[in-house]
């Protein structure tokens, strides 16, 4: 579980969640654009915000990375109380972040 009660997530927990563990000793300048995008998201979540405002969330990610990040963010929304406001020029770019089924929608209301 990422957010245990009131304990803030650790860098290692977020690195594991966004598949950054092997990159933690690298300089930021040496990361690819996709690695940097995932690292920026993890850094934003370190403060355990209630609200994440996310512009073009998947712009730099491959399809595989998009699915990974979407599933992790969706878990944070459904199970840990995170609210996400996402903006994208292409609506299909936001598919996967929010609830997909009626039971998931009920969990958010």
C-alpha positions in Angstrom: 0.0 0.0 0.0 1.4 3.4 -0.9 -0.1 5.7 1.7 -0.2 3.9 5.0 -2.5 5.9 7.2 -0.9 9.3 7.6 2.6 8.3 6.7 3.9 10.0 3.6 5.1 7.8 0.8 8.8 7.2 0.7 11.0 7.9 -2.3 11.6 4.1 -2.6 7.8 3.3 -2.6 7.1 5.8 -5.4 10.2 4.6 -7.3 8.9 1.1 -7.2 5.4 2.1 -8.1 6.6 4.0 -11.2 9.5 1.6 -12.1 12.3 4.1 -11.3 14.3 2.0 -8.7 17.2 1.3 -11.1 17.4 4.9 -12.0 17.6 6.5 -8.6 21.4 7.0 -8.7 21.4 8.6 -12.1 21.6 12.3 -12.7 18.4 13.9 -13.9 20.1 15.0 -17.1 20.9 11.4 -18.0 17.2 10.3 -17.9 15.1 9.8 -21.0 12.1 12.1 -21.4 9.8 9.2 -20.4 11.9 8.4 -17.3 11.9 12.1 -16.4 8.1 12.3 -16.8 7.6 9.4 -14.4 10.2 10.8 -12.0 8.4 14.2 -12.0 5.1 12.5 -11.2 6.7 10.6 -8.4 8.3 13.8 -7.0 4.9 15.5 -7.1 3.3 12.7 -5.2 6.0 12.7 -2.4 4.1 15.5 -0.7 1.0 13.3 -0.6 -1.2 15.9 -2.2 -5.0 15.7 -2.1 -5.2 17.2 -5.7 -2.9 16.5 -8.6 -3.3 18.9 -11.6 -1.7 17.1 -14.5 -1.2 18.7 -17.9 -0.7 16.3 -20.9 0.0 13.4 -18.5 1.1 10.9 -21.2 2.7 13.1 -23.8 6.2 11.7 -23.4 5.3 8.1 -22.5 5.1 4.9 -24.7 1.9 3.0 -24.8 3.3 0.5 -22.2 4.4 3.3 -19.9 1.0 5.0 -20.3 -0.8 1.9 -19.1 1.6 1.5 -16.2 1.2 5.1 -15.1 -2.5 5.2 -15.7 -3.1 2.1 -13.5 -0.9 3.4 -10.7 -2.7 6.8 -10.7 -6.0 5.1 -10.9 -5.1 3.1 -7.9 -4.2 6.3 -6.0 -7.6 7.8 -7.0 -9.7 4.8 -6.0 -7.8 3.6 -2.9 -5.9 6.5 -1.5 -8.1 9.6 -1.9 -6.1 11.4 -4.6 -8.1 13.7 -6.9 -6.7 14.2 -10.4 -7.5 17.1 -12.7 -6.0 16.2 -16.1 -5.9 18.2 -19.3 -5.0 17.0 -22.7 -5.4 18.1 -26.3 -6.5 14.6 -27.1 -9.3 13.1 -24.9 -8.1 9.6 -25.7 -4.9 10.6 -24.0 -6.8 10.6 -20.7 -8.3 7.1 -21.0 -7.3 4.9 -18.1 -6.9 7.5 -15.4 -10.5 7.6 -14.1 -13.0 5.0 -13.1 -14.0 2.6 -15.9 -16.7 0.4 -14.3 -19.8 1.3 -12.3 -18.3 -0.2 -9.2 -15.2 2.0 -9.5 -17.5 5.1 -10.1 -19.4 4.2 -6.9 -16.2 3.9 -5.0 -15.4 7.6 -5.9 -18.8 9.0 -4.9 
